[in-house]
């Protein structure tokens, strides 16, 4: 039976998290997870979920609109538990985004589901989910996810109507958010532990930006060119007038 209710008990029973908090409203799940990270008694992995966020954050200065029926959560991990060799932020972000893509594909097998470097899930030309990675000085890793599930685009701010999509709008029906949440957390845990293997680095096959002209802000420099895909180490490959460049940091402008 399809349910929109989230259950801490079933999430714990799945074995994907050792502590779970579900809040009706929070300023930000990332802020609450950061508080838990400062408590040595917190059992990891820890999961913080909010039905609503008053100040949900995206990458950089962007805000994330958390609507009723969407999934907004933060997963707190000990980064040392990820046996993945080099753990730069771009590869971590892409690993989590890839995990989301794999789960969404099971719900939308006939749709063009993929990623936009470095941290967004798209269906066609519309954004379905976003990822925010924060690495704490204590060695804890904060993974924030916003995923449009049972919310409807019609209820979003008008300026977002041409940019976003939701599973409910794409499927024409509601989905079991608890089932999706457990599947996503399981996929994230699996994908992070696959980073040391070749199969865990196949970000390029999910890239939807190939062939598009992109502009990336890197520090004080704007770099424009045609996207060639994503390298195995998580870099965005851009063909510029002076040759190919591989970018591992930066904010996508277009």
Long-range contacts (C-beta under 8 A, 24 or more apart in sequence): 2-173, 2-174, 2-175, 2-176, 3-176, 3-177, 3-178, 4-69, 4-150, 4-174, 4-176, 4-177, 5-177, 5-178, 6-49, 6-51, 6-177, 6-178, 6-181, 7-178, 10-178, 10-182, 11-47, 11-178, 11-181, 11-182, 11-185, 14-182, 14-185, 14-186, 16-45, 16-47, 16-182, 16-185, 16-186, 16-189, 17-45, 17-46, 17-47, 17-75, 17-185, 18-43, 18-44, 18-45, 18-46, 19-43, 19-44, 19-45, 19-46, 19-47, 20-46, 20-47, 20-49, 21-46, 21-47, 21-48, 21-49, 22-49, 22-50, 22-51, 23-48, 23-49, 23-50, 23-51, 24-50, 24-51, 24-52, 25-50, 25-51, 25-52, 25-53, 25-54, 26-50, 26-52, 26-53, 26-54, 27-53, 27-54, 27-55, 28-53, 28-54, 28-55, 28-56, 28-57, 29-53, 29-56, 29-72, 29-73, 29-74, 29-144, 30-57, 30-74, 30-132, 30-134, 30-142, 30-144, 32-74, 33-74, 33-75, 33-76, 33-142, 33-144, 34-134, 34-136, 34-142, 36-76, 37-76, 37-136, 37-138, 37-140, 37-142, 38-138, 42-76, 44-76, 44-77, 44-78, 44-81, 44-140, 45-75, 45-76, 45-77, 45-185, 45-189, 46-75, 46-76, 47-73, 47-74, 47-75, 47-76, 47-185, 48-73, 48-74, 48-76, 49-73, 49-181, 56-146, 57-132, 57-144, 58-130, 58-132, 58-146, 59-119, 59-130, 59-132, 59-251, 60-251, 64-130, 64-132, 64-146, 65-156, 65-157, 65-160, 65-164, 66-146, 67-148, 67-151, 67-152, 67-155, 67-156, 68-151, 68-155, 69-149, 69-150, 69-151, 69-152, 69-166, 69-168, 69-174, 69-177, 70-146, 70-147, 70-148, 70-149, 70-150, 70-151, 70-166, 71-145, 71-146, 71-147, 71-149, 71-177, 71-180, 71-181, 71-184, 72-145, 72-146, 72-147, 73-144, 73-145, 73-181, 74-142, 74-143, 74-144, 74-145, 75-142, 75-143, 75-145, 75-185, 75-188, 76-140, 76-141, 76-142, 76-143, 77-140, 77-141, 77-143, 77-192, 78-139, 78-140, 78-141, 79-135, 79-139, 79-140, 79-141, 80-139, 82-141, 82-192, 82-193, 82-195, 83-193, 83-196, 84-192, 84-193, 84-194, 84-195, 84-196, 84-200, 85-195, 85-196, 86-233, 87-195, 88-233, 88-234, 88-248, 89-133, 89-135, 89-249, 90-118, 90-233, 90-234, 90-235, 90-248, 90-249, 91-195, 91-201, 91-233, 91-234, 92-133, 92-135, 92-141, 92-192, 92-195, 93-118, 93-119, 93-131, 93-133, 93-234, 94-118, 94-119, 94-203, 94-230, 94-234, 95-188, 95-191, 95-192, 95-194, 95-195, 95-200, 96-131, 96-133, 96-143, 96-145, 96-188, 96-191, 96-192, 97-121, 97-129, 97-131, 97-206, 98-191, 98-202, 98-203, 98-206, 99-184, 99-187, 99-188, 99-190, 99-191, 99-192, 100-129, 100-131, 100-145, 100-147, 100-184, 100-187, 100-188, 101-206, 102-187, 102-191, 103-180, 103-183, 103-184, 103-187, 104-128, 104-129, 104-167, 106-183, 107-167, 107-171, 107-175, 107-180, 108-167, 108-170, 108-171, 111-170, 112-208, 113-206, 114-206, 114-207, 114-208, 115-203, 115-206, 115-207, 115-208, 116-208, 116-209, 116-252, 117-207, 117-209, 117-227, 117-230, 117-236, 117-252, 118-234, 118-236, 118-252, 121-147, 122-208, 123-165, 123-170, 124-165, 126-163, 126-164, 126-165, 127-163, 127-164, 127-165, 128-164, 128-165, 128-166, 128-167, 143-188, 145-184, 147-180, 147-184, 149-175, 149-177, 149-180, 150-174, 150-175, 150-177, 198-232, 201-232, 201-233, 201-234, 202-232, 203-230, 203-232, 203-234, 204-229, 204-230, 204-231, 204-232, 213-254, 214-238, 214-252, 214-253, 214-254, 215-252, 215-253, 215-254, 216-247, 216-250, 216-251, 216-252, 216-253, 217-250, 217-251, 217-253, 218-247, 218-249, 218-250, 222-253, 223-247, 223-250
